[in-house]
Amino acid sequence: MTTLDAIALEVLWSRLLSVTNEQQAALMRTAFSTVVRESQDLACGVFDTAGNMVAQSETGTPGHINAMATCMRHFMAAYPESTLEPGDVLITNDPWMTAGQINDITLVTPIFRDGKVVAYFANTCHMVDIGGRILSAEAREVYEEGLYIPITKLFQHGERNEELFKIIKGNVRTPREVEGDLYAMASCNDVGGAQLLEFMREFDLNSIDPLASAIIERSEAATRAAIERLPDGTYENEMWSDGFETPVLLKAKVTIDGSNLTVD
């Protein structure tokens, strides 16, 4: 890809956003649970081959989107490109790697073109049930919160992992809804992947990585410009959260130095 001018970048960027919006629309139309279908407790996005989020659907849950933006490196470390093939779908609900709680499951699908991975599609959804204690705030350790799924293959070469599906369905109170949502999550990644490959053919792109770099550079420049308009200094504040058994005091200190912003 040659250097992009502002108009070309905007056209391609907007098209990528429409791809992720179509991904989310497919997810919501096919999901079994109202948590996903109506509450939109979800996030959808596309990533370049380095694992950087390039575009995200325009609605959904910010907490899921922010966590999903940093989770791809864990999937890529567990399953490098050499271990993947078309039809593979990866899954985890590791709260230290993805969305922060056991109920939130992330699915990742590598998209292949001419035998090589050209992108990854991912989505995170809140499962209506994941086993464990019903009132998860009462849990004293993560094992009480529900079924933990390490990064593994939910589908391999297009075939479902029957043993993993048995384990998941055997540990949740609503197996039909959970299984249906998992299929919806996998299907919406396929929809996004098909749209992306059509996008690449239409604009004669061999890779989206140069476009991803341009998007990230433009986003960083815009963010830094906004920070620079704020006066330098250190700002502190605190607030109380109700907590579960006792209130919790939350404190934050924000330091602005030129185009840099640090939160402690």
Contacts in CASP RR format, 6 or more apart in sequence:
PFRMAT RR
TARGET T0000
AUTHOR 0000-0000-0000
METHOD contacts of the structure
MODEL  1
MTTLDAIALEVLWSRLLSVTNEQQAALMRTAFSTVVRESQDLACGVFDTA
GNMVAQSETGTPGHINAMATCMRHFMAAYPESTLEPGDVLITNDPWMTAG
QINDITLVTPIFRDGKVVAYFANTCHMVDIGGRILSAEAREVYEEGLYIP
ITKLFQHGERNEELFKIIKGNVRTPREVEGDLYAMASCNDVGGAQLLEFM
REFDLNSIDPLASAIIERSEAATRAAIERLPDGTYENEMWSDGFETPVLL
KAKVTIDGSNLTVD
1 205 0 8 1.000
1 206 0 8 1.000
1 207 0 8 1.000
1 210 0 8 1.000
1 211 0 8 1.000
4 12 0 8 1.000
4 210 0 8 1.000
4 211 0 8 1.000
4 214 0 8 1.000
9 211 0 8 1.000
9 214 0 8 1.000
9 215 0 8 1.000
9 218 0 8 1.000
12 203 0 8 1.000
12 211 0 8 1.000
13 55 0 8 1.000
13 211 0 8 1.000
13 215 0 8 1.000
15 199 0 8 1.000
15 203 0 8 1.000
16 46 0 8 1.000
16 54 0 8 1.000
16 55 0 8 1.000
16 196 0 8 1.000
16 199 0 8 1.000
16 208 0 8 1.000
16 211 0 8 1.000
16 215 0 8 1.000
17 55 0 8 1.000
17 57 0 8 1.000
17 58 0 8 1.000
18 195 0 8 1.000
19 46 0 8 1.000
19 55 0 8 1.000
19 192 0 8 1.000
19 193 0 8 1.000
19 195 0 8 1.000
19 196 0 8 1.000
19 199 0 8 1.000
20 44 0 8 1.000
20 45 0 8 1.000
20 46 0 8 1.000
20 55 0 8 1.000
20 56 0 8 1.000
20 57 0 8 1.000
20 58 0 8 1.000
20 192 0 8 1.000
21 57 0 8 1.000
21 58 0 8 1.000
22 191 0 8 1.000
22 192 0 8 1.000
22 195 0 8 1.000
23 44 0 8 1.000
23 45 0 8 1.000
23 46 0 8 1.000
23 57 0 8 1.000
23 121 0 8 1.000
23 123 0 8 1.000
23 188 0 8 1.000
23 189 0 8 1.000
23 191 0 8 1.000
23 192 0 8 1.000
23 193 0 8 1.000
23 195 0 8 1.000
24 42 0 8 1.000
24 44 0 8 1.000
24 57 0 8 1.000
24 59 0 8 1.000
24 60 0 8 1.000
24 123 0 8 1.000
24 188 0 8 1.000
26 184 0 8 1.000
26 187 0 8 1.000
26 188 0 8 1.000
26 191 0 8 1.000
26 192 0 8 1.000
27 36 0 8 1.000
27 42 0 8 1.000
27 44 0 8 1.000
27 123 0 8 1.000
27 125 0 8 1.000
27 184 0 8 1.000
27 185 0 8 1.000
27 187 0 8 1.000
27 188 0 8 1.000
28 36 0 8 1.000
28 37 0 8 1.000
28 40 0 8 1.000
28 42 0 8 1.000
29 37 0 8 1.000
30 183 0 8 1.000
30 184 0 8 1.000
30 187 0 8 1.000
30 188 0 8 1.000
31 37 0 8 1.000
31 125 0 8 1.000
31 180 0 8 1.000
31 181 0 8 1.000
31 184 0 8 1.000
32 176 0 8 1.000
32 177 0 8 1.000
32 179 0 8 1.000
32 180 0 8 1.000
32 181 0 8 1.000
32 184 0 8 1.000
33 127 0 8 1.000
33 128 0 8 1.000
33 174 0 8 1.000
33 177 0 8 1.000
33 178 0 8 1.000
33 181 0 8 1.000
34 128 0 8 1.000
35 41 0 8 1.000
35 125 0 8 1.000
35 126 0 8 1.000
35 127 0 8 1.000
35 128 0 8 1.000
36 42 0 8 1.000
36 125 0 8 1.000
36 126 0 8 1.000
36 181 0 8 1.000
36 184 0 8 1.000
39 126 0 8 1.000
40 59 0 8 1.000
40 60 0 8 1.000
40 61 0 8 1.000
41 60 0 8 1.000
41 61 0 8 1.000
41 64 0 8 1.000
41 125 0 8 1.000
41 126 0 8 1.000
42 60 0 8 1.000
42 61 0 8 1.000
42 64 0 8 1.000
42 123 0 8 1.000
42 124 0 8 1.000
42 125 0 8 1.000
42 126 0 8 1.000
43 56 0 8 1.000
43 57 0 8 1.000
43 60 0 8 1.000
43 61 0 8 1.000
43 63 0 8 1.000
43 64 0 8 1.000
43 65 0 8 1.000
43 68 0 8 1.000
43 123 0 8 1.000
43 124 0 8 1.000
44 56 0 8 1.000
44 57 0 8 1.000
44 60 0 8 1.000
44 121 0 8 1.000
44 122 0 8 1.000
44 123 0 8 1.000
44 188 0 8 1.000
45 53 0 8 1.000
45 54 0 8 1.000
45 55 0 8 1.000
45 56 0 8 1.000
45 57 0 8 1.000
45 65 0 8 1.000
45 68 0 8 1.000
45 121 0 8 1.000
45 122 0 8 1.000
45 123 0 8 1.000
46 53 0 8 1.000
46 54 0 8 1.000
46 55 0 8 1.000
46 56 0 8 1.000
46 119 0 8 1.000
46 120 0 8 1.000
46 121 0 8 1.000
46 122 0 8 1.000
46 192 0 8 1.000
46 193 0 8 1.000
46 196 0 8 1.000
46 208 0 8 1.000
47 53 0 8 1.000
47 54 0 8 1.000
47 72 0 8 1.000
47 119 0 8 1.000
47 120 0 8 1.000
47 121 0 8 1.000
47 122 0 8 1.000
48 54 0 8 1.000
48 119 0 8 1.000
48 208 0 8 1.000
48 209 0 8 1.000
48 212 0 8 1.000
49 81 0 8 1.000
49 117 0 8 1.000
49 118 0 8 1.000
49 119 0 8 1.000
49 120 0 8 1.000
49 207 0 8 1.000
49 209 0 8 1.000
50 209 0 8 1.000
50 212 0 8 1.000
51 72 0 8 1.000
51 73 0 8 1.000
51 76 0 8 1.000
51 120 0 8 1.000
52 72 0 8 1.000
52 212 0 8 1.000
52 216 0 8 1.000
53 68 0 8 1.000
53 69 0 8 1.000
53 72 0 8 1.000
54 119 0 8 1.000
54 208 0 8 1.000
54 211 0 8 1.000
54 212 0 8 1.000
54 215 0 8 1.000
54 216 0 8 1.000
55 215 0 8 1.000
56 65 0 8 1.000
56 68 0 8 1.000
56 69 0 8 1.000
61 126 0 8 1.000
63 99 0 8 1.000
64 99 0 8 1.000
64 104 0 8 1.000
64 124 0 8 1.000
64 125 0 8 1.000
64 126 0 8 1.000
67 98 0 8 1.000
67 99 0 8 1.000
67 100 0 8 1.000
67 104 0 8 1.000
67 124 0 8 1.000
68 98 0 8 1.000
68 99 0 8 1.000
68 106 0 8 1.000
68 122 0 8 1.000
68 123 0 8 1.000
68 124 0 8 1.000
71 97 0 8 1.000
71 98 0 8 1.000
71 106 0 8 1.000
71 122 0 8 1.000
72 108 0 8 1.000
72 120 0 8 1.000
72 122 0 8 1.000
74 92 0 8 1.000
74 94 0 8 1.000
74 97 0 8 1.000
74 98 0 8 1.000
74 151 0 8 1.000
75 90 0 8 1.000
75 92 0 8 1.000
75 108 0 8 1.000
75 120 0 8 1.000
75 122 0 8 1.000
75 151 0 8 1.000
78 90 0 8 1.000
78 151 0 8 1.000
79 88 0 8 1.000
79 90 0 8 1.000
79 151 0 8 1.000
79 153 0 8 1.000
81 110 0 8 1.000
81 116 0 8 1.000
81 117 0 8 1.000
84 110 0 8 1.000
84 117 0 8 1.000
85 112 0 8 1.000
85 156 0 8 1.000
85 157 0 8 1.000
86 110 0 8 1.000
86 112 0 8 1.000
86 115 0 8 1.000
86 157 0 8 1.000
86 158 0 8 1.000
87 109 0 8 1.000
87 155 0 8 1.000
87 156 0 8 1.000
87 157 0 8 1.000
87 158 0 8 1.000
88 109 0 8 1.000
88 110 0 8 1.000
88 153 0 8 1.000
88 155 0 8 1.000
88 156 0 8 1.000
88 157 0 8 1.000
88 158 0 8 1.000
89 107 0 8 1.000
89 108 0 8 1.000
89 109 0 8 1.000
89 153 0 8 1.000
89 154 0 8 1.000
89 155 0 8 1.000
89 158 0 8 1.000
89 186 0 8 1.000
89 189 0 8 1.000
90 107 0 8 1.000
90 108 0 8 1.000
90 109 0 8 1.000
90 151 0 8 1.000
90 152 0 8 1.000
90 153 0 8 1.000
90 154 0 8 1.000
91 105 0 8 1.000
91 106 0 8 1.000
91 107 0 8 1.000
91 108 0 8 1.000
91 149 0 8 1.000
91 151 0 8 1.000
91 152 0 8 1.000
91 153 0 8 1.000
91 154 0 8 1.000
91 164 0 8 1.000
91 182 0 8 1.000
92 98 0 8 1.000
92 105 0 8 1.000
92 106 0 8 1.000
92 149 0 8 1.000
92 150 0 8 1.000
92 151 0 8 1.000
92 152 0 8 1.000
93 99 0 8 1.000
93 102 0 8 1.000
93 103 0 8 1.000
93 104 0 8 1.000
93 105 0 8 1.000
93 106 0 8 1.000
93 127 0 8 1.000
93 130 0 8 1.000
93 147 0 8 1.000
93 148 0 8 1.000
93 149 0 8 1.000
94 148 0 8 1.000
94 149 0 8 1.000
94 150 0 8 1.000
94 151 0 8 1.000
95 101 0 8 1.000
95 102 0 8 1.000
95 104 0 8 1.000
95 142 0 8 1.000
97 151 0 8 1.000
98 104 0 8 1.000
98 106 0 8 1.000
98 124 0 8 1.000
99 106 0 8 1.000
99 124 0 8 1.000
101 136 0 8 1.000
101 145 0 8 1.000
102 130 0 8 1.000
102 136 0 8 1.000
102 142 0 8 1.000
102 145 0 8 1.000
102 146 0 8 1.000
102 147 0 8 1.000
102 148 0 8 1.000
103 126 0 8 1.000
103 127 0 8 1.000
103 129 0 8 1.000
103 130 0 8 1.000
103 136 0 8 1.000
104 124 0 8 1.000
104 125 0 8 1.000
104 126 0 8 1.000
104 127 0 8 1.000
105 124 0 8 1.000
105 125 0 8 1.000
105 127 0 8 1.000
105 130 0 8 1.000
105 149 0 8 1.000
105 182 0 8 1.000
105 185 0 8 1.000
106 122 0 8 1.000
106 123 0 8 1.000
106 124 0 8 1.000
107 122 0 8 1.000
107 123 0 8 1.000
107 154 0 8 1.000
107 182 0 8 1.000
107 185 0 8 1.000
107 186 0 8 1.000
107 189 0 8 1.000
108 120 0 8 1.000
108 121 0 8 1.000
108 122 0 8 1.000
108 189 0 8 1.000
109 120 0 8 1.000
109 121 0 8 1.000
109 122 0 8 1.000
109 186 0 8 1.000
109 189 0 8 1.000
109 190 0 8 1.000
109 193 0 8 1.000
110 117 0 8 1.000
110 119 0 8 1.000
110 120 0 8 1.000
111 117 0 8 1.000
111 118 0 8 1.000
111 119 0 8 1.000
111 120 0 8 1.000
111 121 0 8 1.000
111 193 0 8 1.000
111 196 0 8 1.000
111 197 0 8 1.000
112 118 0 8 1.000
113 197 0 8 1.000
113 200 0 8 1.000
118 196 0 8 1.000
118 197 0 8 1.000
118 200 0 8 1.000
118 207 0 8 1.000
118 208 0 8 1.000
119 193 0 8 1.000
119 196 0 8 1.000
119 208 0 8 1.000
121 188 0 8 1.000
121 189 0 8 1.000
121 192 0 8 1.000
121 193 0 8 1.000
121 196 0 8 1.000
122 189 0 8 1.000
123 185 0 8 1.000
123 188 0 8 1.000
123 189 0 8 1.000
125 181 0 8 1.000
125 185 0 8 1.000
127 172 0 8 1.000
127 178 0 8 1.000
127 181 0 8 1.000
128 174 0 8 1.000
128 177 0 8 1.000
128 178 0 8 1.000
128 181 0 8 1.000
129 172 0 8 1.000
129 173 0 8 1.000
129 174 0 8 1.000
129 177 0 8 1.000
129 178 0 8 1.000
130 145 0 8 1.000
130 146 0 8 1.000
130 147 0 8 1.000
130 171 0 8 1.000
130 172 0 8 1.000
130 178 0 8 1.000
131 146 0 8 1.000
131 147 0 8 1.000
131 171 0 8 1.000
131 172 0 8 1.000
131 173 0 8 1.000
132 139 0 8 1.000
132 144 0 8 1.000
132 145 0 8 1.000
132 146 0 8 1.000
132 147 0 8 1.000
133 139 0 8 1.000
133 144 0 8 1.000
133 145 0 8 1.000
133 146 0 8 1.000
136 144 0 8 1.000
136 145 0 8 1.000
136 146 0 8 1.000
137 244 0 8 1.000
138 144 0 8 1.000
138 244 0 8 1.000
139 145 0 8 1.000
142 148 0 8 1.000
146 171 0 8 1.000
147 167 0 8 1.000
147 168 0 8 1.000
147 171 0 8 1.000
147 172 0 8 1.000
149 164 0 8 1.000
149 168 0 8 1.000
152 161 0 8 1.000
152 164 0 8 1.000
153 161 0 8 1.000
153 164 0 8 1.000
154 160 0 8 1.000
154 161 0 8 1.000
154 164 0 8 1.000
154 165 0 8 1.000
154 182 0 8 1.000
154 186 0 8 1.000
155 161 0 8 1.000
155 186 0 8 1.000
165 179 0 8 1.000
165 182 0 8 1.000
168 175 0 8 1.000
168 178 0 8 1.000
168 179 0 8 1.000
168 182 0 8 1.000
169 175 0 8 1.000
169 178 0 8 1.000
169 179 0 8 1.000
172 178 0 8 1.000
196 208 0 8 1.000
199 205 0 8 1.000
200 206 0 8 1.000
200 208 0 8 1.000
205 211 0 8 1.000
224 259 0 8 1.000
225 259 0 8 1.000
227 256 0 8 1.000
227 258 0 8 1.000
227 259 0 8 1.000
227 260 0 8 1.000
227 261 0 8 1.000
228 258 0 8 1.000
228 259 0 8 1.000
230 256 0 8 1.000
231 256 0 8 1.000
232 256 0 8 1.000
232 257 0 8 1.000
232 258 0 8 1.000
233 255 0 8 1.000
233 256 0 8 1.000
233 257 0 8 1.000
234 253 0 8 1.000
234 254 0 8 1.000
234 255 0 8 1.000
234 256 0 8 1.000
235 253 0 8 1.000
235 254 0 8 1.000
235 255 0 8 1.000
235 256 0 8 1.000
236 251 0 8 1.000
236 252 0 8 1.000
236 253 0 8 1.000
236 254 0 8 1.000
237 251 0 8 1.000
237 252 0 8 1.000
238 249 0 8 1.000
238 250 0 8 1.000
238 251 0 8 1.000
238 252 0 8 1.000
239 249 0 8 1.000
239 250 0 8 1.000
240 247 0 8 1.000
240 248 0 8 1.000
240 249 0 8 1.000
240 250 0 8 1.000
241 247 0 8 1.000
241 248 0 8 1.000
241 249 0 8 1.000
241 250 0 8 1.000
242 248 0 8 1.000
252 263 0 8 1.000
252 264 0 8 1.000
253 263 0 8 1.000
253 264 0 8 1.000
254 261 0 8 1.000
254 262 0 8 1.000
254 263 0 8 1.000
254 264 0 8 1.000
255 261 0 8 1.000
255 262 0 8 1.000
255 264 0 8 1.000
END
